[in-house]
């Protein structure tokens, strides 16, 4: 039975992961990491997540949280993630990273660490979203620059990064399908007299409010018609189930950097 360490156990996704592991067949929670300032330190991780006692104490010590784990899942904050991956690699444990908001430097550090151990990084772990990525790639490549791309995303009021990691990944996929890079064609702000829309640009619109779990709409606007690809998440558990599936899949894989496309065989 694979043992799983949850890094970021006190967050919303951490709670969902504890629940998903309690429901999973043949998977067990073996460690629970929180920040040094967390009021939940020393408490039972199951009680913290609201699932009932799990027999695992919440700790701020990475080595303690990873002890006995076969795989780790990280849903923390960007400033903590690279250190968590380093600790997992040092312990010889593969890790699944669901944290969003990672900058280029952090992605590069994780990529280097993946040369030593298998690391899976996914801005979104739902099956539907990863199928959406494939659809966007096909549409962007087929329609070309005559169709303007706008990405509209909405999340709860407490989300700290914008655009979402999923929205940025969608934009990277769309730009790549057209032989471009997001750095060259991304339109992140509009205010005042912006002038005409640049050909080939990929724009973003961001909503933050209430308890919206996650919504992404990709609009391909042409002359006389438009195409829209959309995904709406109504329960965070869909991401937790995907993360647990990824954790199960990555055990025993060779060192390397993986994504949900690998897990799903897309």
Residue, then its C-alpha position, 0 to 999 in steps of 0.5 A: x500500500x503506497x504511503x503518501x505525504x501531503x505537503x500543505x495539509x492545512x490548505x483547501x486542497x490539503x483538506x481535499x487530499x486527506x479526504x481523497x486518500x481516505x477514500x482511495x483504495x490502496x493509498x494511505x496518508x503517511x505524513x502531513x506538512x504545514x508552515x511553521x506558523x500554522x496553528x494546526x501544528x501537532x494536531x491530527x491531520x484527519x481532524x484538521x481536514x474534517x475527516x476524523x482522526x487519521x493517526x498522522x500528526x501535522x508537522x513543520x519538519x519536512x523530513x518528518x513529514x516525508x519519513x516513510x512516504x512512497x510519494x509526496x503531493x505538494x499543494x503549498x505556496x510558490x516560495x515553499x515548493x522548491x524546498x519541498x521538492x528538494x527535500x523529497x528528492x533528497x529523501x529519494x521520494x517522487x513528488x507531484x506538484x500542484x502548486x500554481x504561481x511558480x515563476x520561471x526560476x522556480x520551474x527551472x529549479x524543479x526541472x533540474x531536480x527532476x534529473x534525479x527523481x521523477x517529478x510531476x508538475x501540473x497547473x491543473x489535475x482534473x481530467x476535463x481540464x487536461x482534455x481541454x488542453x488538447x482541444x485548445x491546441x487543435x483549435x489554435x493550430x487549425x484556426x490560425x491568427x485570423x481568430x483572436x484568442x481570449x482566455x477568461x478565468x474565474x476563481x474564489x476571492x482568496x486565490x493569490x495569483x492571476x492569471x491562474x496557472x491553468x489559464x497561463x498553461x492554456x495560453x502557452x499551448x495555444x501560442x505554441x500551436x501557432x509557432x509563437x511564445x506567450x512572452x511575445x503574444x500575451x496581453x495581460x492588461x488593458x486600460x485606457x486607449x490601448x489601440x487596436x488589438x494586435x494580430x496574433x495576441x492572446x488576451x486574458x480576463x480575470x475574475x476573483x470572487x466568492x467561492x468560485x472553484x474554477x472556470x476557464x473559457x477560451x474564446x476564438x473570435x473570428x469574423x462572422x463566427x466564434x468558437x468557445x471551449x470551456x471547463x467549469x469545476x464545481x468541487x475541489x475534490x476533482x483536483x484531489x482525485x487527479x492528484x492522487x491518481x498522479x501520485x499512484x502513477x508516478x511511483x516507480x517511474x524513472x527520473x524526469x519531469x512529467x505532466x498529467x498528459x503522461x498520466x492520462x496517456x494523451 
